Structures are given as structure tokens and as C-alpha cells.
Amino acid sequence: MSEDNFGGTPGTWKPFGIVNMIKANSSADTAIAAGGTYTQSEVQSILTELRELKSKMSTAGILAV
């Protein structure tokens, strides 16, 4: 390819499609402060929050499961 192909002005940007974004609702930070070890209930709490996040993202269509 020669260098001539890189000269000139760029083309015009055209809209290609619509991205249907859904704004997530903010929620309170319920994360536990980091420590050296976690109790079983702390681990379960973290897993519960991750499962809820996964569910919300799937419902919003931004996570394929």
C-alpha cells in the first residue's frame, strides 16, 4: 500500500444505529471493609450482592447468561 492512500480529509461520520442504554439505579455501598480474613456470613453477603448484580445486569440486557 502506498502512502498516497493516507492523504486527504476524513469522511463524514454517519449514525450507524442506536444503543439502547438503561441507566442503573445507584444503591448504598454495603460492602464490608477489607480485612485479613472473612467470616462465613461475610462471604455469603458478598456472594449475595454479586448474584443480585448479575441478575440486574442480565435484566438490563448488558450481561448475557
C-alpha positions as CSV (number, residue, x, y, z in Angstrom):
1,M,0.0,0.0,0.0
2,S,1.4,3.4,-0.9
3,E,1.5,6.4,1.3
4,D,-0.9,8.3,-1.1
5,N,-3.8,6.2,0.4
6,F,-3.4,8.0,3.7
7,G,-3.7,11.6,2.4
8,G,-6.8,13.8,2.2
9,T,-9.5,14.7,4.7
10,P,-11.5,12.2,6.7
11,G,-15.0,11.3,5.6
12,T,-18.2,12.3,7.3
13,W,-19.4,10.3,10.3
14,K,-22.9,8.9,9.9
15,P,-25.0,7.4,12.6
16,F,-24.9,3.6,12.4
17,G,-27.5,2.5,15.0
18,I,-29.0,3.2,18.4
19,V,-27.5,1.8,21.5
20,N,-30.3,1.2,24.0
21,M,-28.7,2.0,27.3
22,I,-30.5,1.8,30.6
23,K,-29.1,3.9,33.4
24,A,-28.6,1.8,36.5
25,N,-30.0,3.0,39.8
26,S,-27.4,3.7,42.4
27,S,-27.5,1.8,45.7
28,A,-25.9,2.1,49.1
29,D,-22.4,0.8,49.5
30,T,-22.9,-2.2,51.7
31,A,-19.5,-3.7,51.1
32,I,-17.6,-4.9,54.1
33,A,-14.3,-3.3,54.9
34,A,-11.4,-5.5,53.7
35,G,-9.7,-7.5,56.4
36,G,-7.2,-10.3,56.7
37,T,-9.9,-13.0,56.8
38,Y,-13.6,-13.1,56.3
39,T,-16.3,-15.0,58.3
40,Q,-18.7,-17.3,56.5
41,S,-21.5,-14.7,56.8
42,E,-19.3,-12.0,55.2
43,V,-18.5,-14.3,52.3
44,Q,-22.3,-15.2,51.9
45,S,-23.1,-11.4,52.0
46,I,-20.6,-10.7,49.2
47,L,-21.9,-13.6,47.1
48,T,-25.5,-12.4,47.6
49,E,-24.5,-8.9,46.3
50,L,-22.7,-10.4,43.3
51,R,-25.7,-12.6,42.5
52,E,-28.0,-9.5,42.7
53,L,-25.7,-7.5,40.5
54,K,-25.6,-10.4,37.9
55,S,-29.4,-10.6,37.9
56,K,-29.8,-6.8,37.5
57,M,-27.2,-6.7,34.6
58,S,-28.9,-9.7,32.9
59,T,-32.4,-8.0,33.2
60,A,-30.9,-4.7,31.8
61,G,-29.6,-6.7,28.8
62,I,-26.0,-5.8,29.4
63,L,-25.0,-9.3,30.6
64,A,-25.6,-12.5,28.6
65,V,-26.1,-15.5,30.8
